[in-house]
Amino acid sequence: MAKENQLKITLVKGVAGATRRQKDNVRTLGLHKIGQSTVRPDSSAVRGLVRKVAHLVTVEEA
């Protein structure tokens, strides 16, 4: 059984000054505070969310 790929997403910049949609995307990813990380499955939906807030987060394989 193959293990599903995971992405570790970390919020590195605050959302002050971001658009409402960007703030919603950050919350959808499960991030609330700067420095907080979350692990999500590597799917096209998650990658789309990350792409929209790429200037606020860092992503690495988990």
SEROSE-77777 format. One record per residue (C-alpha): residue number from 0; x, y, z. Coordinates in steps of 0.001 Angstrom, whole numbers, plus 524288, in hexadecimal, padded with zeros to 5 digits. Each point is the difference from the previous one (the first is absolute). Last residue first. Example, Ala and Ser with C-alpha at 12.3 -4.5 7.8 and 13.67 -1.06 7.14 Angstrom:
% residues 2
<firo resi="1" u="83566" v="7FBDC" w="81BE4"/>
<firo resi="0" u="7FAA6" v="7F290" w="80294"/>
//
This chain:
% residues 62
<firo resi="61" u="818B9" v="83DC5" w="81305"/>
<firo resi="60" u="803B9" v="806D5" w="7F35D"/>
<firo resi="59" u="80213" v="80E81" w="801C0"/>
<firo resi="58" u="7F7CA" v="80C4B" w="7FE8C"/>
<firo resi="57" u="80268" v="80DD8" w="804B4"/>
<firo resi="56" u="7F4E8" v="80997" w="80210"/>
<firo resi="55" u="7FC24" v="80E4F" w="7FE44"/>
<firo resi="54" u="80504" v="802E0" w="7F236"/>
<firo resi="53" u="7FA9A" v="7F2E8" w="7FB4D"/>
<firo resi="52" u="7F239" v="80409" w="803ED"/>
<firo resi="51" u="7F8DC" v="7FD15" w="7F33C"/>
<firo resi="50" u="8093A" v="7F4D1" w="7FCA0"/>
<firo resi="49" u="7FD90" v="7F9AD" w="80D35"/>
<firo resi="48" u="7F15F" v="7FF5C" w="7FD9E"/>
<firo resi="47" u="80240" v="7FA02" w="7F290"/>
<firo resi="46" u="809AC" v="7F633" w="805A2"/>
<firo resi="45" u="7F5CA" v="7FBF3" w="809F9"/>
<firo resi="44" u="7F5E2" v="7FDAD" w="7F559"/>
<firo resi="43" u="809C5" v="7F8ED" w="7F735"/>
<firo resi="42" u="8031E" v="7F67F" w="80AC4"/>
<firo resi="41" u="80BD5" v="7FDA5" w="8089B"/>
<firo resi="40" u="7F934" v="7FC9D" w="80CB4"/>
<firo resi="39" u="80138" v="80A43" w="80AB8"/>
<firo resi="38" u="8096C" v="801C3" w="80B46"/>
<firo resi="37" u="7FEE6" v="80C80" w="807E6"/>
<firo resi="36" u="809DE" v="809C1" w="804F0"/>
<firo resi="35" u="7FEF3" v="80C00" w="808B2"/>
<firo resi="34" u="80B0F" v="809D1" w="7FF1E"/>
<firo resi="33" u="7F6E8" v="80B9C" w="7FEB2"/>
<firo resi="32" u="7F2F1" v="7FC87" w="80615"/>
<firo resi="31" u="7F30A" v="7FB01" w="7FA98"/>
<firo resi="30" u="8026A" v="7F570" w="7F5D8"/>
<firo resi="29" u="7F659" v="7F52F" w="7FCEC"/>
<firo resi="28" u="80172" v="8003A" w="7F125"/>
<firo resi="27" u="7F234" v="80570" w="7FF75"/>
<firo resi="26" u="80470" v="80B09" w="808F7"/>
<firo resi="25" u="80AE0" v="803C0" w="7F68D"/>
<firo resi="24" u="7F673" v="7FF60" w="7F49E"/>
<firo resi="23" u="7F644" v="808B3" w="80732"/>
<firo resi="22" u="80A8C" v="80A1E" w="80281"/>
<firo resi="21" u="803B5" v="7FFAA" w="7F19C"/>
<firo resi="20" u="7F1C8" v="801DD" w="7FC11"/>
<firo resi="19" u="7FE75" v="80B92" w="80945"/>
<firo resi="18" u="80BE1" v="8068E" w="7F9FE"/>
<firo resi="17" u="80CA5" v="800B3" w="80795"/>
<firo resi="16" u="80395" v="80C57" w="80765"/>
<firo resi="15" u="80186" v="7F8D0" w="80CD3"/>
<firo resi="14" u="8015F" v="7F193" w="7FC81"/>
<firo resi="13" u="80CA4" v="7FDE7" w="80748"/>
<firo resi="12" u="80C1A" v="7FA46" w="7F9C1"/>
<firo resi="11" u="806A6" v="7F2D2" w="801DE"/>
<firo resi="10" u="7F435" v="7F6E6" w="8009D"/>
<firo resi="9" u="80544" v="7F227" w="7FEB3"/>
<firo resi="8" u="7FAD7" v="7F553" w="7F6EC"/>
<firo resi="7" u="804F6" v="7F20D" w="80134"/>
<firo resi="6" u="7FB79" v="7F89B" w="7F3FD"/>
<firo resi="5" u="7FCA6" v="7F183" w="8002A"/>
<firo resi="4" u="80177" v="7F54A" w="7F5E9"/>
<firo resi="3" u="7F6F7" v="7F459" w="801BA"/>
<firo resi="2" u="806FE" v="7F3B7" w="80465"/>
<firo resi="1" u="7FF74" v="7F50B" w="7F612"/>
<firo resi="0" u="7F9F9" v="7F317" w="80453"/>
//
